[in-house]
Amino acid sequence: MKIITNERKKKRNRRIAIISTLLGMAILISGLVISLRFPNQVTYSLLALLLGFIFAQIGMFFTNRWGRNPSTDELINQALKGLDQKYVLCHYTTPTYHLLSGPAGIWILFPYHLTGRITFKKGRWQHGGSAFLRFFGKESLGRPDLELPYEIEKIQKFLKPVFAEETSIPVRGALVFMNPKAVIDIDPSENPPAPAIHLDKLKDFLRKEAKQKPISLEKAEQINEYLAQFEQTAKT
């Protein structure tokens, strides 16, 4: 499996995570000091607390997405280790964060580090985690039912040069849960628009999909060659 990663983008966003978090903490502490030492300066203390909270939230968002160690892309790489050279895995080099191309087809991977119960009911994904933790910057499930079609459309436009005049570009998405403590409880009769898979099951899932031959090997090779041209860009 060929792996293409935009390391420059990773480093930049990790720096943003660290700087935003530290700045938010510093401003929050400043606001607390102002409120204690200068009780009459209510406006300044409230402003500092508000700005500190905003920067802390930004820092938590970037930390959840970029600041983990090992990083999300590294965990995906490890989980898919052993796939043959007919696959190309791109991190942060296409219009979506994680894109896999090969005999199993074209897959957008949506990683989540959530714990708790994951369900799909009445057309919406639901997470049984704490709303209190989500309010304070912890990762949330969001709206994959809305995000998935948008991301698929972006990749279809991105790959249009490969498919030329073909009207149908078979891009699919999968929700990948990185934490084994996530409980995936999906009733197949609900017909979810994308599979929900634990990370350690992803490789076997892809191998089963490849047996269905969703895409010809010739087309997979063309897509992989197209993706490979972005490797040099990712290094500069």
C-alpha positions, 0 to 999 in steps of 0.5 A: 500500500502506498501512503501519501501524507501532507506532513507540512499540514499536520505540523502546522495544525499541531502548532495551532492546537498547541498555541491556541490551547496555551493562549486560551489558558493564559487569557483565562488565568489573566481574567481570573487574576483581574477578577480577584485583584481588580474586582471593579474591572468587571468588563475586562475580566469578563472579556478575558474569560470570553476570549480565553474560552474561545481560544481554549475551544479552538485549541481543543478542536485542533487537538482532537483532530490533529494533536493526538499521538499517535495521530489519526493517520498513523493509526489508520496506516497501522490498521491497514498495514498489509494491504497490497500495492494496488492501494493508495491511502492519502492523508490531507492531500485531497479535498477530504482528510482520508481517502483510500483507493484500490480494488475495494473501490474509492473510500472516504474514511471518517475517523472518530475517537468516540466512546459510547453507543453509536446508533442510526435511527430515522435517517440520523446517526446518534451518539450516546456520549455526554453532551456536557463533554461535547460542550467543552470541546470534546469530539462529537459525532456531528451530522455524518448524514449531512457531511457524507454526501458533501464529501462524496461530491467533493471527491467526485469532482476531484476525480472527474479528470480520471473518469472523463465523460463517465457520469457515475463516479463510485465514491463511498464513505465509511465511519471508522471508530478508532476506540474499541470502547465505541459500541456500534449498535446499528439495525441493518433494517434502518439501511444506513447510508454508510457502514460503521466499522471499528478500526481493527475491522477495517482491513477485513471489511475492505478485503471483502469489498474487493471481492465484490469488484466494485471497480475495475483494476484498470480504473483503480490503477488510473486513480492511483496514478492520479493520486500519486502526482500529489505526493511531491506537493505534499512534501514541499 
